């Protein structure tokens, strides 16, 4: 039994968001203590040549990382690097700092190993987050993703919404190793996204114009929803390819509640919000596989949704994901999860006769 399995029942007695803030406060303090990061790296990191790969101009020791939404403000990068994660996606960051939606807004579904959130893109904004990231000495060890979204305001619509996101990108474009445009967040007050074809064209045209003007070359990715049909995903990918997008994140949280073990009365009481965790695995890996086939494996995909073991991470890789990100899995499995997944992935690669993780990417299509 791990130490986290002992601590988790205590944390789960707290409101989910309160527990989140308590853990972050404790972790933030811990990473400043002399020797803690070195101890964590020795005890939690796993290294194997089977897992190494190069992506977005950086050598990675593993395909495993932290998905957007967990470290919204970039305050635990040193800790995540020490725990064995190879990348962290900070955000979503919006052009204007925001406190998000009214509380309560984060809920656990233990029976489903899932969360529902309607946080509303709460974040400290580009200026403060840039300062936060600059304070981390382990940053160079990580592939750093910057995830941006439209400011959570019903007053920012249409052309002003495009301007809002492009301005946010301009403020942060030199900060990470890659940037993700979150076009699919279901948690804003107005519930609007950019996945509708004409809206997506207008948005990407704004990014393309800015990048052409300032000569930006860092990879630009787009994050889609799992609620998009395969046909709509295909149309979205076509538009993205027309605008020279460099890769994709599949997928965001879902508003779908079908097949859950949690009682319907509990779900009704919680209300709206994006569902993350184990229930997303099937839907999200299906979209990764579909995108990989459509793109013929020529663009990198980051698979997200329901990653909580080596087996689930390997499903994403075999479906076509170059990297896999997790969030909810950490809530239920704890900080030893990276070690467990990385060591387990190496065993799965050995079992299947692969000499490196890159050989396994998209292997289910062979």
C-alpha positions as CSV (number, residue, x, y, z in Angstrom):
1,X,0.0,0.0,0.0
2,X,1.4,3.4,-1.0
3,X,1.4,6.4,1.4
4,X,-1.1,8.2,-0.8
5,X,-3.7,5.4,-0.5
6,X,-3.6,6.2,3.3
7,X,-3.8,10.0,2.7
8,X,-6.5,9.9,0.0
9,X,-9.5,9.1,2.3
10,X,-8.6,12.2,4.4
11,X,-8.4,14.4,1.3
12,X,-11.6,13.0,0.0
13,X,-13.4,14.2,3.1
14,X,-12.7,17.7,2.0
15,X,-14.4,19.6,-0.8
16,X,-12.6,18.7,-4.0
17,X,-11.4,22.2,-4.7
18,X,-10.3,22.8,-1.1
19,X,-8.3,19.6,-1.2
20,X,-6.7,20.6,-4.5
21,X,-5.6,23.9,-3.0
22,X,-4.3,22.2,0.2
23,X,-2.2,19.7,-1.8
24,X,-0.8,22.5,-4.0
25,X,0.1,24.6,-1.0
26,X,1.8,21.7,0.7
27,X,3.6,20.6,-2.6
28,X,4.6,24.2,-3.3
29,X,6.2,24.4,0.1
30,X,7.9,21.0,-0.2
31,X,9.6,21.8,-3.5
32,X,11.4,24.8,-1.8
33,X,12.9,22.6,1.0
34,X,16.6,21.6,0.5
35,X,17.0,18.1,-0.8
36,X,13.4,17.3,-1.4
37,X,13.5,17.5,-5.2
38,X,16.7,15.4,-5.4
39,X,15.1,12.8,-3.1
40,X,12.0,12.7,-5.2
41,X,14.0,12.3,-8.4
42,X,16.0,9.4,-7.0
43,X,12.9,7.7,-5.6
44,X,10.2,8.4,-8.2
45,X,12.0,8.8,-11.6
46,X,12.4,5.9,-14.0
47,X,14.8,6.0,-16.9
48,X,15.0,3.6,-19.8
49,X,16.2,4.0,-23.4
50,X,13.0,2.3,-24.4
51,X,11.0,5.4,-23.5
52,X,13.2,8.2,-24.9
53,X,11.9,10.3,-27.8
54,X,12.5,13.6,-29.5
55,X,9.6,16.0,-30.0
56,X,9.2,19.7,-30.6
57,X,13.0,20.1,-30.7
58,X,13.6,18.5,-27.2
59,X,14.8,15.2,-26.0
60,X,12.3,13.5,-23.6
61,X,13.0,10.7,-21.2
62,X,9.3,9.6,-21.4
63,X,6.1,10.3,-23.3
64,X,4.2,11.0,-20.0
65,X,3.2,14.4,-18.9
66,X,0.7,16.5,-16.9
67,X,-2.3,17.7,-18.9
68,X,-3.6,21.3,-18.8
69,X,-6.0,22.1,-16.0
70,X,-3.9,20.7,-13.1
71,X,-1.1,23.3,-12.8
72,X,-3.1,26.2,-14.3
73,X,-0.6,28.9,-13.1
74,X,2.7,27.1,-13.5
75,X,3.7,26.8,-9.9
76,X,4.7,23.1,-9.5
77,X,7.0,22.6,-12.5
78,X,10.0,21.6,-10.3
79,X,7.9,19.0,-8.5
80,X,6.4,17.4,-11.6
81,X,9.9,17.2,-13.1
82,X,11.2,15.5,-10.0
83,X,8.3,13.0,-10.0
84,X,9.3,11.7,-13.4
85,X,7.0,13.6,-15.8
86,X,8.6,14.6,-19.1
87,X,6.2,17.5,-19.9
88,X,3.8,19.8,-18.3
89,X,1.1,21.8,-20.1
90,X,0.3,25.0,-18.1
91,X,-3.1,26.6,-18.3
92,X,-5.5,27.1,-19.7
93,X,-4.3,30.7,-19.6
94,X,-6.6,33.5,-20.7
95,X,-5.7,37.0,-21.9
96,X,-7.4,38.5,-18.8
97,X,-6.9,37.0,-15.3
98,X,-10.1,35.6,-13.9
99,X,-11.4,34.0,-10.7
100,X,-13.7,31.7,-12.7
101,X,-17.2,30.5,-12.0
102,X,-19.0,30.6,-8.6
103,X,-18.2,27.8,-6.2
104,X,-18.8,24.9,-5.7
105,X,-17.4,24.0,-9.1
106,X,-15.2,20.9,-8.7
107,X,-16.7,17.5,-7.9
108,X,-15.4,13.9,-7.5
109,X,-17.1,10.8,-8.9
110,X,-15.2,8.1,-7.0
111,X,-17.3,5.3,-8.4
112,X,-16.2,6.3,-11.9
113,X,-12.7,7.5,-11.0
114,X,-13.7,10.8,-12.6
115,X,-14.1,14.5,-11.9
116,X,-16.7,17.1,-13.0
117,X,-15.5,20.7,-13.1
118,X,-17.0,24.0,-14.1
119,X,-14.1,26.0,-12.9
120,X,-14.5,28.6,-15.6
121,X,-10.8,29.0,-16.6
122,X,-9.7,30.5,-13.4
123,X,-6.1,31.6,-13.8
124,X,-3.7,34.4,-12.9
125,X,-3.2,35.7,-16.4
126,X,-0.2,35.9,-18.7
127,X,2.0,38.4,-16.8
128,X,1.8,36.6,-13.4
129,X,2.1,33.1,-15.0
130,X,5.2,34.2,-16.9
131,X,6.7,35.2,-13.5
132,X,5.7,31.9,-11.9
133,X,7.3,29.8,-14.6
134,X,10.5,31.9,-14.5
135,X,11.1,30.9,-10.9
136,X,11.5,27.2,-11.6
137,X,15.0,25.9,-12.1
138,X,13.8,22.5,-13.3
139,X,12.0,24.1,-16.2
140,X,14.8,23.2,-18.6
141,X,14.2,19.5,-17.9
142,X,10.6,19.6,-19.0
143,X,8.9,20.0,-22.4
144,X,6.8,23.0,-21.5
145,X,3.4,23.5,-23.1
146,X,1.4,26.7,-22.9
147,X,-2.4,26.1,-23.2
148,X,-4.5,29.2,-24.0
149,X,-8.2,29.8,-24.2
150,X,-10.7,32.6,-24.6
151,X,-11.3,34.7,-21.5
152,X,-14.4,33.6,-19.6
153,X,-16.7,36.5,-20.4
154,X,-19.9,36.4,-22.3
155,X,-19.1,40.0,-23.5
156,X,-16.1,38.7,-25.5
157,X,-17.7,37.3,-28.7
158,X,-17.1,36.9,-32.4
159,X,-14.2,39.2,-33.6
160,X,-13.4,40.3,-30.1
161,X,-13.0,36.6,-29.0
162,X,-10.5,36.1,-31.8
163,X,-8.6,39.2,-30.8
164,X,-8.7,38.0,-27.1
165,X,-7.1,34.7,-27.9
166,X,-4.5,36.1,-30.4
167,X,-3.5,38.7,-27.8
168,X,-3.0,36.0,-25.2
169,X,-0.9,34.0,-27.6
170,X,1.2,37.1,-28.5
171,X,1.9,37.7,-24.8
172,X,3.1,34.1,-24.3
173,X,4.4,32.8,-27.6
174,X,8.0,32.8,-26.6
175,X,7.5,31.1,-23.2
176,X,6.9,27.4,-23.9
177,X,8.2,24.8,-26.2
178,X,4.8,24.6,-27.8
179,X,1.4,26.4,-27.5
180,X,-2.0,24.8,-27.5
181,X,-5.1,26.6,-28.6
182,X,-7.9,25.3,-26.5
183,X,-10.9,25.7,-28.8
184,X,-13.1,23.2,-26.9
185,X,-13.5,24.3,-23.3
186,X,-17.0,23.5,-22.2
187,X,-16.8,25.3,-18.8
188,X,-17.0,29.0,-19.7
189,X,-20.2,30.9,-18.7
190,X,-21.4,31.3,-22.3
191,X,-20.6,27.7,-23.2
192,X,-19.3,28.7,-26.7
193,X,-16.3,27.1,-28.4
194,X,-14.4,27.6,-31.6
195,X,-15.1,24.1,-33.0
196,X,-17.8,25.4,-35.5
197,X,-16.0,25.4,-38.9
198,X,-16.4,29.1,-39.7
199,X,-15.4,30.2,-36.2
200,X,-12.4,27.9,-36.3
201,X,-11.3,29.4,-39.7
202,X,-11.5,32.9,-38.4
203,X,-9.6,32.0,-35.3
204,X,-6.8,30.2,-37.0
205,X,-6.5,32.9,-39.7
206,X,-5.9,35.4,-36.8
207,X,-3.1,33.2,-35.5
208,X,-1.6,32.6,-38.9
209,X,-1.5,36.3,-39.7
210,X,0.3,37.1,-36.4
211,X,2.8,34.2,-36.9
212,X,3.5,35.4,-40.4
213,X,4.1,38.9,-39.2
214,X,6.4,38.1,-36.3
215,X,8.1,35.0,-37.7
216,X,7.0,32.7,-34.9
217,X,8.2,29.2,-35.3
218,X,7.4,27.4,-32.1
219,X,4.8,24.6,-32.6
220,X,1.2,25.5,-32.5
221,X,-1.4,22.8,-31.5
222,X,-5.2,22.6,-31.3
223,X,-7.2,20.9,-28.6
224,X,-10.5,19.3,-29.6
225,X,-13.5,18.0,-27.6
226,X,-14.4,14.3,-27.2
227,X,-18.0,15.4,-27.9
228,X,-17.1,16.3,-31.5
229,X,-18.4,13.6,-33.9
230,X,-15.7,11.8,-36.0
231,X,-17.1,13.6,-39.0
232,X,-16.8,17.0,-37.4
233,X,-13.4,16.1,-36.1
234,X,-12.3,15.3,-39.6
235,X,-13.6,18.7,-40.8
236,X,-11.8,20.4,-38.0
237,X,-8.6,18.7,-38.8
238,X,-8.9,19.7,-42.4
239,X,-9.3,23.4,-41.4
240,X,-6.3,23.1,-39.1
241,X,-4.2,21.5,-41.8
242,X,-5.1,24.4,-44.2
243,X,-3.7,26.7,-41.5
244,X,-0.5,24.7,-40.9
245,X,-1.2,23.6,-37.4
246,X,1.7,21.5,-36.0
247,X,-0.1,19.0,-33.9
248,X,-3.2,18.1,-31.8
249,X,-4.4,17.4,-28.3
250,X,-7.2,14.8,-28.1
251,X,-9.2,15.3,-26.0
252,X,-10.7,17.9,-23.6
253,X,-13.4,17.1,-21.0
254,X,-16.8,15.9,-22.0
255,X,-20.4,17.0,-21.2
256,X,-21.6,13.4,-21.9
257,X,-22.8,11.5,-18.8
258,X,-23.7,8.2,-20.4
259,X,-22.5,4.9,-18.9
260,X,-21.5,6.4,-15.5
261,X,-21.8,4.3,-12.3
262,X,-22.5,7.4,-10.2
263,X,-26.2,7.8,-9.3
264,X,-28.3,10.0,-11.5
265,X,-29.5,12.0,-8.5
266,X,-25.9,12.8,-7.6
267,X,-25.2,13.9,-11.2
268,X,-28.3,16.1,-11.3
269,X,-27.3,17.7,-8.0
270,X,-23.8,18.5,-9.4
271,X,-25.2,19.9,-12.7
272,X,-23.2,21.1,-15.7
273,X,-19.5,20.8,-16.1
274,X,-16.8,19.0,-18.0
275,X,-16.2,15.3,-17.1
276,X,-12.7,14.0,-16.9
277,X,-11.1,10.7,-15.9
278,X,-11.6,7.1,-16.7
279,X,-15.0,7.5,-18.6
280,X,-13.2,9.4,-21.3
281,X,-10.8,6.6,-22.3
282,X,-12.8,4.9,-25.0
283,X,-14.1,8.1,-26.6
284,X,-10.7,9.9,-26.6
285,X,-8.6,7.0,-27.8
286,X,-11.1,6.5,-30.6
287,X,-10.5,10.1,-31.7
288,X,-6.7,9.7,-31.4
289,X,-6.9,6.7,-33.7
290,X,-9.1,8.4,-36.2
291,X,-6.9,11.5,-36.3
292,X,-3.8,9.4,-36.7
293,X,-5.3,7.6,-39.7
294,X,-6.5,10.9,-41.3
295,X,-3.1,12.6,-40.8
296,X,-1.2,9.4,-41.8
297,X,0.9,9.8,-38.7
298,X,2.6,12.9,-40.0
299,X,1.6,15.2,-37.1
300,X,2.1,14.6,-33.4
301,X,-0.9,13.9,-31.2
302,X,-1.0,14.3,-27.4
303,X,-3.6,11.9,-26.0
304,X,-5.5,12.9,-22.9
305,X,-8.4,11.4,-21.0
306,X,-8.5,8.5,-18.6
307,X,-4.8,7.8,-18.3
308,X,-4.3,6.1,-14.9
309,X,-2.0,3.2,-15.7
310,X,0.7,1.9,-18.0
311,X,-2.0,0.0,-19.9
312,X,-4.1,3.1,-20.6
313,X,-1.1,5.1,-21.6
314,X,-0.1,2.3,-23.9
315,X,-3.5,2.3,-25.5
316,X,-3.1,5.9,-26.5
317,X,0.4,5.3,-27.9
318,X,-0.7,2.4,-30.0
319,X,-3.7,4.4,-31.2
320,X,-1.3,7.1,-32.5
321,X,-0.4,9.4,-29.6
322,X,3.2,10.5,-29.4
323,X,2.7,11.9,-25.8
324,X,0.1,11.2,-23.1
325,X,-1.1,13.6,-20.5
326,X,-2.9,13.0,-17.3
327,X,-4.7,15.0,-14.6
328,X,-7.6,13.1,-12.9
329,X,-5.4,10.0,-12.6
330,X,-3.2,11.8,-10.1
331,X,-6.2,12.7,-7.9
332,X,-7.1,9.0,-7.6
333,X,-3.6,7.3,-7.8
334,X,-1.3,9.9,-6.3
335,X,2.2,11.2,-7.1
336,X,3.7,7.7,-7.5
337,X,1.7,7.3,-10.7
338,X,4.4,8.6,-13.1
339,X,6.9,6.0,-11.8
340,X,4.3,3.2,-12.1
341,X,3.3,4.2,-15.7
342,X,6.9,4.7,-16.9
343,X,8.2,1.5,-15.6
344,X,5.1,-0.3,-16.8
345,X,5.4,1.1,-20.3
346,X,9.0,-0.2,-20.5
347,X,7.7,-3.7,-19.7
348,X,4.9,-3.5,-22.3
349,X,7.4,-2.4,-25.0
350,X,9.7,-5.2,-24.1
351,X,6.8,-7.7,-24.2
352,X,5.8,-6.6,-27.7
353,X,9.3,-6.6,-29.1
354,X,9.7,-2.8,-29.5
355,X,13.2,-1.3,-29.2
356,X,11.8,2.2,-28.5
357,X,8.5,3.9,-27.8
358,X,8.5,5.5,-31.2
359,X,8.1,2.1,-32.8
360,X,4.8,1.6,-30.8
361,X,3.2,4.9,-31.9
362,X,0.2,4.0,-34.1
363,X,1.2,0.3,-34.0
364,X,-2.5,-0.8,-33.8
365,X,-2.9,0.4,-37.4
366,X,-0.1,-1.8,-38.7
